[in-house]
Amino acid sequence: MSSRDIIDFLIAPEGARIGVELKLKAQRKAIYRQLCRYAEHEEIHALVLLSGTAMTLPETINGKPAYVFSMGTAWL
């Protein structure tokens, strides 16, 4: 990646590189912009967002599968 784009976790099962970003509190637009930057990197094959901020993501970001898990909803 780059000095500006440091993802929280990188999981690599069977050669697929899944970037996992953890955000407890942040603005939705800022989170999305950050994920878009991560998706520009060839090293990332898919993105997973774990967030305390209620939000949705499109199915793909820059052609990479994107998933969101809302920790707030899961804690209810």
N, C-alpha and C positions, 0 to 999 in steps of 0.2 A: 504494500500500500504506500502511503507517504507520511511525512512528518505531520501533515495536517489531518490526515484521515487514519485514525487509529481506532479500529473497531474493538469493542469490549472483549469478545470471544470469537475465536475461529475454530470451527469444528470441521474435521476432514474425514468423514466416513467413506471408505472405498474411493478416495480420490476426489470426491465432491467437496468443495469448500463452502461451508455455510457460515455466513457472518451473523453473529448474534449481538444485538445492541440492547442494553438495559437502560431504561430511562424512567426514573421515579417521578420526577416533575420536570416538565419542559413544555414549551409552546409547540403546538402541533406543526406549524409551518417550519419551525427550526428543526424538529425531528425529521420531517419529510425531506427537507433540503439536505440534511446530513446523510440520510439513507440514499438519496440520489447520488451524492458524491461517492459513497461506498460502492454503489452499483456500477459506477463507471470503470472500476478496476477489474481487470481480467481475472485476478486472483479469486474474486468472489463469484460463486455460481448461484447463490440464493441468499436471501436475507430473512432473519427472524427478529422481530421487535418484541421485547418484553417491556411493558409499559404500565405505569400507574396513571398515565394520562389517557383518558377515554378517547380513542380515535380508530379510524379504519385506514386501510391501505388498499391501493389498487392490486389486482392479481399479480401484476409485474411492475417492476421499476427498471427502466432502461433494459427491458428484455429479460430481466432476472426475476424468478418467482419471489414474491414477498408475502410474508405471513406476520400477523400481529396476535399477541396473546396479552389480553388486558388483565393485569394483576389485580386491579380494583374489582373487576367483575368476579374473578376467581376467588377472591377473599370473602365474598358475600355468602 
